[in-house]
Amino acid sequence: MGKSIVERAYYLMKLGRVFEERAKEEYMKGNIAGFLHLAIGEEAVHVGATLAFGKGDLFVHYREHVWALARGMSPKTVMAELFGKKTGVSKGKGGSMHLFDPAFNFYGGNAIVGAHLPHAVGAAYARKYLGHSEGVLVAFGDGATNAGNYYESLNLASLWELPVLFLNENNFYAIGTRVDRASAVKELYKKAKEFMPAVRIDGMNFFEVFDAVSKAKEYIETEGKPYYIEALTYRYEPHSMSDPGDYRSPRELKVFHDKDPVEFLKKEGIKRGLLTEEFIKQIDERVEKEVEEAVQFALKSPEPEDKELYTDIFCEVCTDVVP
């Protein structure tokens, strides 16, 4: 793994962390309405998988801000979307759960748990039909593995030999229900082993995530078949801003705070000679500035006009459906 990749990873993980911490503040101020699902603590999975997967389609869940930033979306347009502004990536119509931009092959943000899995399988079918090798990555939480369309998606991807990487982001909780109270199979990757190659990795370790996804990417491109990864990770914040999160103990939180993915990358990067203290300082200062600029951009951006609220944001020639 090259130095440039690790430097890029630290920038994106730090950007995601500061961006979400600031989003939380702005939500408390009333500048962000609706739902806000934060992924603080899960940055290694989002950034590591995105950088390793490279080209191809990404379908992710509603805890998606860091995925979008890692894919290349501007912090300004993502923050503006959270604020419900016209300059947002979905023109203020989607909010936190619906960041979506075909220009980045990013089809993220589905508010229904597991509903995007069949979409990803369909996209992988299209990739295969058109002769593309890049494939599709679909990320989902542990709760989605108990849904019917989860098994339907695994079955069809395996049956049709489709180039799709199923990335199970296991943060141990489906809203407030622990995975061992909802799933009869405790090691979730074993749910997929009869369908395709399946592994479990440490999702708090960027290096392990990057290596595992790189291997999976090579497999789906060369074999044209699906692959499955269960990444063990953790969200420090509750399910959403409306959730008190009192179902987790202080001891449990401390265990995972001690494994913080951003701090781990920083220390391990320095240890391996891939990061320096000076570089980290520069990135920290850069990120604080970029996030502040994103907030100011969102605050100053206009609200969507009433006549635009029922138009297709990705179709310039579509007519308004409202008479």
N, C-alpha and C positions, 0 to 999 in steps of 0.2 A: 504494500500500500504506500503510495507516494505522499510526500509532504504536502503537496497542493490539495490533495483530497482531504487530509486531516485538517488543514487550515480552513478549507471551505466548510467542513463539517462543524468546526468550532464556531465559525461565524453564524451558520444557520441555526445551530442549536441554541446559541446565546441569543440570537435574534428572536427565535421562537419563544424562549423563556421570558425575555423582557417584554415582548409584544403581548403575551398573555397576562403577565402580571399587570401591565398597564390597562389592558382590556377589562380586567377585574375592577380596577380603580374607576374606570369610566362607567362601568355598569353601576357601581355603587353611587356614582354621581347622577345617574339617570340619563346619561348620554347614549347608553345602549339599552334597548328594550327587548322584550321577548326572551328567548332562551340563550344561554351562554354556557357552553360545555368546554371546560378548559382541559388541556392535556399536559399540564405542568408535571414533569416527572417522566414523561413518555417520549421525550425528544430524540433519544437514541434510535428508537424504532422508526419514527417518522423521517428523520434526516438520513439515517443509515440506509434504510430501504430505498428511499427516493434516489439517493446518489448512486447506489449500487445498481438499481434497476435501469436507470438511464431512459432511453427512448421506449416508447410503448404507452399504452393507456393506463391511467390510474383511476380506480374507483375506490373511494374510501368512505368512512362513516361520518357522522355529524360532528365528531371531535376532530376537526379538520384544519384548524388554522395553521399549525406548524407544517402539515403536509403541503398546504397551498404555498406557503412561503418557501419551503424547500424546493418546490417544483418551479419556482421562479416568479411567482406573482408578486407584485409590488406591495410592500407594507402599507402604502398609502391607500391603494384601491381595496385591500382587504379590510383595513380599519374603517374606511368609508362605508363598506358594506355592512359591517357590524353596527355602524351608526345609522344605517338605513338611508344613506345618501345616494344621490343620482350618480355620483362619480365612483360608486362601488363596483366591484367586479361583476355583480349581478344587478347593477343599476338600482341598488337599494331595495330590491324586491324579495331577496332571499334571506338576508341576514346571516347570522352566525352558522346556521346549519346548511346553507345552500350556496357555498362557494363553488362556482362551476365555470370553467373556461375552456372551450374546445381548442383555443390557440395553444394551450399548454398540454393538450390531450389529458386534461384533468376533469373528470366527471364525478367529483366528490360531493359529499354532502347529501345523504339521504336520511330523512328524519325517521323512517321506519326501520327498525332493527332488522338487518339481514336482507332488506328488500333490494339492495344493490347487487347481491350475489348473482342472481339470474341475469342482470344487466351485463355484468362482467363476463359471464359465460357467453352471452350473445355477442359481445364485442370480440372475444377470443375466436368465436366461430367465424366472424367477419374477417378477422386478421388471417386466419387459416385459409379461408375461401379466396381472399385476394392475394395470397402468396406472401404475406408479410411475415417476417421472423421475429419482430420485436415483442409480440405478446402483450399480455395484460397482467397487471398486479391489482389484486383486490384485497383491501384490509378491512377487518371486522373484529368486533369484540367477542369475549367469551360467551356473552349472552346469546349471540347469534347462532352459536353451534347447537342450540337446542331447538331451533326453528326447522320446520319442514322443508322450506326452500333451500336451506343449507345442504341437506342431504341430496335433494334433487339436483342442486348445482354441482356437487362433487360427483354424483353419478353421471351426469351428462358430460361433464368435462373429461371424465375418465373414459366413458364409452366412446365419445367422439374424438378422443385424443387431441385435446385443445391446448394451446400454449398459454396457460393461465397459472399464475402463482397465487395461491391462497395464503394470505398472511393473517394468522390469528393473533391479534394483539390482546393477550390475556392479562388484564389488570386485576383479575380476581373478583371483580364485582360487576354484576349486571344491575345498574342503578345501586340499590343497597343490599342486594342479595349475593352472598358469597357463592363462588362457583361450585364449591363442594356441597352446597345445599340445593343446587339446581341441576347439576349434571351427575348422572350415574357413573360416567367415565371421568375419572379425576385428572388424568393426563390427556388433555384435549387433542393432542396430535394423533393419539391412537384412534380417534374417531375417523381419521382419514386414511389410515395405513392400508386398509383393504382396497382403497381406490387409487392410491398414488404414493410415491415416496414422501415420507413425512418425518420431520425432525422437530425437536424442542431446543430452543436456545435462550441465552440470557439477554433479554431485551433492554437491560440497563447498560449494556456494554456496546458502544458504537462499533468497535472493531469486530465483535462477534456477529452483530447484525449485518454489517457490510459484507463480511466474508460469506455468511450463509446465503444472503440474497444474491450475491455475485454467483455463487455455485448454482443456485436455483435458476437464475437467469440463463446461465449457460445451458442448463439441462433443458429448459422449455424451448430454447432456440434451436438446439441441435437435435433433440429428440421429438420436439413438437408435441410434448405431452405435459400434463399438469404436475404441479409440485406443491407441497404444503409445508409451511413453517408455523410453529407455535412460538411466539416470543413472549417470555414472562417479563412483565413490566408493572408499572404502578402509577396511578394518578394521585398526586398529593392533595388536590382539591376534591370536594365532593362531586357527585354526579353532574350537577349543574348548580347555578347560583341560587336556586330555590331550595337546595338540599342542605340540611344542617350537617350531614355527614357524621352523625353521632353513632353510627354502627361500627366504627373502627376505633380501636384502642390507641392511646398515645404510644404505647410500646410498638405496635404494628407500624405506625407512621414513622417512628424513629428508625426502625430496621431498614426501611426503604429510603429514608432521607440519608442514611449513612452510605447508601449505594448511589447517590445522586448521579445521573448520567452526565450532566454538564461538568461537574467537578471531577468525575472519573476520567472523562476525555482530557480535561486540562492536565491532570496529574500524569496520566499515562502518556499523553502526547509529549510532555516535557521529558519524561523518563526515556522515551524512545528517540528523542532528538528531533521530533517532528513539529514541536511547538516551542516557542520561547516566551519568557515572561513579558518581554517588550511587545511581541505580537499580540498576546492576550490583552495587554493593557490597551493597545490601539483598537482592537476589535470591541472591547467593552465600551470604550468611549464612542466609537462609531455607531454601535447599536443603540446606545442611549439617545444619540442625536437623531438617528433615523426613526426611532419609535416616536420621539417627541414631534418630529416633522409629520409623521403619519397622523398623529392625533390632531395637530393643528390643521392639517389638510382636511380631515374629516369634519372638524368643527366648522370650518369655513365653506364647505361644500353645500350646494343647494339640495333641497328635498326634491324627490321625483314629482313631476307635474301630474295632476289628476288624470289627464288624458293618456298618460303613459302607463298607468298602473295595470292595464289589461292587454298590453301588447307583448309580443314575443321579443325578448331582449336580444336574441341572436339572429333576428330576421329583419333587415332594414326595409324590406318591401312588403312585409305583412301588414294588413289593415287592422285597425282597431276592431275588436270583437264587440265592443259596446256600441249600440246604435247612436 
